[in-house]
Amino acid sequence: AVVSTQSTGTKGVLMNKINSKLFKDMLIGGANNLSIRVEEINNLNVFPVPDGDTGTNMNITIQSAKKAISSIDANSSIEEIASVFSRSSLLAASGNSGVIFSQFLKGISVGVQGKKELVEQDFVKIFSEAKDLAYKAVKNPVEGTILTLTKSLAEHAKTHDFKKVKKSKIPFKAFFAEVLDVVKATVANTPNLLPVLKEADVVDSGAFGLGLFIEGMIKVFKGEKIEAPKEKMNTAVIKHNFEEVGFCSEIIIRLADNDIEKFKKEKFEKAVDKFGSSTVVVHDEELVKVHTHTKIPGKLLDAGQKFGDLIKIKINNMQEQVDNNDIVDNLDKAIIAVSSGRGITKKFKELGAHQVIDGGQTANPSTQDLITAIENIKANEYFIFPNNKNIFMAAKQAKKDFKDKKIHIIETKTM
């Protein structure tokens, strides 16, 4: 990360404190800095499942939060902005990384409670709360991941010599410069903590994504532009032996009034762990967000319905995601097709399709599914075969995301 020689606000004015407007702009800047590098994050994704969607999931999570605060009242306080940002991220949180990321953002919200303005020392509590909630979301924390970066940030803030600001007379300068150094060093060290990363010769995707969010916040504080670097991260998606078959399953439960106090997170986690793995459970007032990998997703739905209404359900076939996570480079023309069933998918691949998306009459792929498929291929031209008229709109929306690419929608209605 580039470190500025002085700390400036969004209008180039030296900032002694962070007010609500600047705080909001910093959160949006963090979201934007992550968003422009989704493809790089995806290409690092090898843990816990090499399905190439960490960047996509973190972006879905943060963009919902960004949208929520973009239209918030201009007179909103720091506490109100952080609360809306956090709540929106939890509702949209996707995947293991997205849910943990939402809890880091929840920690920011807790850390700024009662604050009209932020000074350097406030980041001790902000990073501490963010770390605690991120770790609390995961029953069996693994180091060398996004969690490790939350810990490094909290430890740095706790040990930082805030007296330096009096000597330099430039508030935040030394602290934020060191935060960027901590991000860089911690992300670079993740392969030494998690063998699967060292084997694949990549850093952790979740830690890298969180680092981009932090970097974007600081860039806005210093008045720097949010733009992609000329040189991208050295990413290389490597095929691994994928032994964990099943479905990435997520639900949001709205607890019944009489169950809000009765709900016990630890007890629920134990119940889910009987049929799932990589489980993340977040209890936030009347809502419970659950993510797990399981061969029998119906068991998760049954478990959730015992406590209230399921207001959101997301189930993805992980084997299909891994099979489609081949990054293809230097093609002249790329073919992307929507398929239904393993037999048809296999046939499409035999006929030359470079990416095949699972879908069909009753399970239409989302715009994001199509965007991810396009991002996974480097080509001069792209030809998308929706194979269902109900998918035309999603394909056209995906096309709008790539103004610099030649994308053709072939309006096929059947397979």
Buried (B, 14 or more C-beta within 10 A) or exposed (E): BEEBEEBBBBEEEEBBBBBBBBBBBBBBBBBBBBBBBBBBBBBBBBBBBBBBBBBBBBBBBBBBBBEBBEEBEEEBBBBBBBBBBBBBBBBBBBBBBBBBBBBBBBBBBBBBEEBEBBBBEBBBBBBBBBBBBBBBBBBEBBEBBBBBBBBBBBBBBEEBEBEBBEEEEBBBBBBBBBBBEBBEEBBEBBBEBBEBBBEBEBBBBBBBBBBBBBBBBBBBBBBBEBEEEEEEBEBEBEEBEBEEEBBBBBBBBBBBEEBBEEBEBEEBBEBBBEBBBBBBBBBBEBBBBBBBBBBEBEBBBEBBEEBBEBEBEBBBBBBBBBBBBEBEEEBEEBBBBBBBEEEBBEBBBEEEBBBBBBBBEEEBBBBBBBBBBBBBBEBEEBBBBBBBEEBBEBBBBBBEBEEEBEBEBEBBEEB
